[in-house]
Amino acid sequence: MKFHYLIRMKQKEKWYNDLQVVGTMLFFWPPLGFYGVYKSEKIQPFYKRVAYGTLIVALLLIALKLLV
């Protein structure tokens, strides 16, 4: 008789809950980095708002540069 219910599988930590990986992705591959910020359970809401605000400002500056 196998006792599968007694054996707990150790769950792997998701990549977006690793702050170092998310920071690296923000620097080298921003779209994936912002997705990691969005999905992360470890990043505090204040820092998420800072990241989103930075993204919005950068997009607005790019849009203004393209319009002028």
Stockholm file with secondary structure:
# STOCKHOLM 1.0

chainA/1-68         MKFHYLIRMKQKEKWYNDLQVVGTMLFFWPPLGFYGVYKSEKIQPFYKRVAYGTLIVALLLIALKLLV
#=GR chainA/1-68 SS CCCGGGCCCCCCCCGGGCHHHHHHHHHHCHHHHHHHHHHCSSSCHHHHHHHHHHHHHHHHHHHHHHHC
#=GC SS_cons        CCCGGGCCCCCCCCGGGCHHHHHHHHHHCHHHHHHHHHHCSSSCHHHHHHHHHHHHHHHHHHHHHHHC
//
